Amino acid sequence: MTKALFIADIHGNIHALQAIWEKEKDSDIIYCAGDLADPNPKLYSKQVIDWVRNKNVVCVKGNHDESFIAKYNSNDRQWREKYAAGVTEDDIEFLDNLPLTINFELDLISYCMLHKYDGDHSQRSYASLNSAYFFDKLWSATQSDSTIRHQQKRFVFGHTHLAAVHYLANDKLWFNPGSCHFRANKNNTIDRFCPEKSYEPYEPDKQAHYITVTNGCFSLNSVNYDHSAYAEHILGKEFTEEGFDLVTS
């Protein structure tokens, strides 16, 4: 019996990541559904990359990882010094070599992990997998061979920052561990935050979210951490526990 820790969307937030690990140190294996680093002013991408490599975390590449690589390779010296301090060519190679899709097995269940589901239209960057038909279609597209290893099949997604377990059939489901990082404010699942519009955040919770799976059973979890240690360099003195707006996904 294996205890697996699933995380996603770290966005350089090493403090949240360390808080999760402090609570789940008995995990046998760790999976990350992408977005380890972040090209925006997140000062701990190097520390997250080191942590993931030292813990042998099984990772896929996220869209922010790709953006981080592109920004690093642009030779913007000022950006490197401010937002990628300590990051090496070896770190960039590690990120660049992360696969977009990983297939694996746990407790006689087949899993496929990728950062996001785009639906049939790539511009729908927050599409949700809501039917068995599209589940089967994506499953076929992401398998390296046609062999069905086990009857139970599960997708693992990140990207949305929202924790969920979504059953489409008894043997078909997808789940998202939620984000280690802050949840973003959006009017809906496509438009980015617009300060001129008045609305409530769709997920105001600032805890670090994750999922553990033991013997095939889910546990949806979250943990508090010291936001001020992280936000001091990110949001400055304007940061308060009462609220802030931050778009990251």
N, C-alpha and C positions, 0 to 999 in steps of 0.2 A: 504494500500500500504506500503510495507516494503522496506527499503534500506538495502541491505546486502553488507558487505565488505568481499571480498575474498582475502586471502593472502596465501603465501606458501614459503617454503624454507627460513626461517628466519636465520638459522645457527648461532644463538646467537647474531645476529646483532641488538641490542636493539636501537641503534641510528636511523637506517633506519625505524624500527618499530614505534618508537615515531614520526618520521617525517610524516609517513603515517597517523597516528592517529590524529596528529595536523590538517591535512587537511580534514579528514573524520570523525570528532567527531559526526556528525549527523547520523551516521550509527546506525540502530536499532539492528543489529546482526552481528557478525563476525565469519567467517569460515576460518579455516586454513588447507591446504592440506598437512600437515606434515613437518618434519625436523625443529622443534623448536630449538633443541639443536644441538651440534656438538662436537665430541670427539677430534677434532684437536684443535690447539691453538686459540680458540675463547673464550674470557674471560667473556662473558656476558650471558652464557646459563642460569644461575640462575636468572638473571634479566628478561630474556624473559619468563621463566617458571612462575615467579611471575606475570608478566604482563598478560599473557594468562589466568592464573587462576583468577586474579582479575577482568578481563573483561568478564569472562564466555565465552571465545571463544570456539566454537565447533570445535574440532580437530580430525584428524586421526593421526596415528603413521607413521613416515617416517623411511627410512633406517638409517639415521643418528641418529634419536632418539634411535633406537634399538642398534646402535653402542655405543652411549653414555651410555646407561644402562649397556651394557656388560662391558665397560671399568670401569665404577663406581663399578660394582660388582666384578671386578677382584682384588679389594683391593690394587691397585697401589697407595700408599700413595703420592708419588711425583706427579703423574698425578692429583690426587684429589686436592692437594694444589695449583697446578699451573693452572689447566683448569676447575676445578669444585668447586671453592671457594664458600662456603656458601650453596652449594647444599645439601639437606637433604634426608634422607631415604623417607620422605613423598613426596618430589619432584620426586624421582625415581619411587615411587609407582604410582604417578600421570601419569608419562610418560608411565610406563609399562602397565597401565590400559587403555591407549588410544586405541580405536578400529582401526582395519585396514580399515574398511569400515563403512560409515554412510549413511543412507537413510533419506531424509527429504523433506519437501514440502515448496515452496515459491510461493505465488500468483498463486495457482492452477497449478503449474508445479512440476513435480517429479525430484528430484536430487539424485545422488549417488556420494559420494566423497571418493576417495582413493588416496594414495600418488602417485602411478605410474601404468602404464599399461605395463605389461610384454609381451603381445602378447601370442602366443602359446608356446613360449620357454623362460624359466625364464632367460636364459643368455642374452637375448636381453633386457638389462636394460633400453634402451631408445627407445623402440618400440612405434610406433604411431598408434592410432586407426583410420584406414583409410577406413573402409567399414561398411555399415549398417549390413552386416551379422555378423561381429565380434562385433559390437555394441550390437546387440540383444543377442548374445551368452554371452557377459560379463554381460549384464543387467540381464539376467536370473540367472546367477551364483551369483550375488551380492544381489538379493532380498530375503528377509526373507519369503515371501509368493508369490503366483502366481498372486495376485490381481494387476491389472494395475490401479493405483490410478488416473492418469491423462494421457491424450494422449501425451502431451509433456514430453519428457524425456531428461535429461541432466546429463552427467558425469562431475565431477570436478577432475582434476589431478594436481599434482605438479611435482617435481623431475627434469624436464628438464631445469628449470630456464627460459624458453622462453614463453612469453605471447602469447596466441592464442585463437581464437574462431573458431571452425571447425564444419561446418554443414555437416551432412551426409544425412539429409532429413529435411523437414520443421519441423518435430516433434522430430528429433534426432540430438543432437549435443554434443560435449564435449568442455570444455575450460580449460585453464591453466592461472592463474592470473599472472604468471611470478614469479620472485624471489624478496623478500625483500633484498636479499643479492646480492653480485657481481655475474655476469654471468661468467661461467668458460670458459677457452680456451680449445678447443678440435679440433683435426684434423677432426673427424666426430662424430657421435652420440654414438659411442661405445668406441673408443680408448681414453685413458687419455692423458693429455698434455705431449708432449715430447719435451724438450728444444733443441734437436738436429735437429728438423724439423722446417723449416721456413714457416709460414703461418700467416694469419690475424685471430684475434679472431672472432668467429662466432657471438658474441654479445658483442661488446666493451662498450656498455652503462653501466655506473656505478650507474644509478639512481635506486631507490627502486620502483619496479613494483607491481601493484595490479589491481584488477578489482572490480567495484561496479555493482550491479544488482538492478535496481529499476523497479518495475512493469514488470519484465521479460526482461527489456532492458539492454544491456551491455554498460559499459563505461570503456575502457582500459586506465589506468592512470599510471603515474610515477611521482616521486618527488625527488628533490635533498635533500641531507642532508650533514652534516659535516663529510666527510670521514676521515679527519685527527684525529678526536676524537676517532674513532673506530680503525683506522689503526695504530695509534701510538703504541699500544701494540701488534699488530698482525704482521705488516710488518717492523716496526722500521723506522729508518731515511731514508731508501732507497725508501720508498713510495713517489710517486709523483702523481699529478693530470694528468700528461701526459700519464701514463700507468703503468700497472703492470700485472703480471700473477698470477692467483690464481685458483686452482681447488677445488671445493666444492661440486659438485653435486653427 
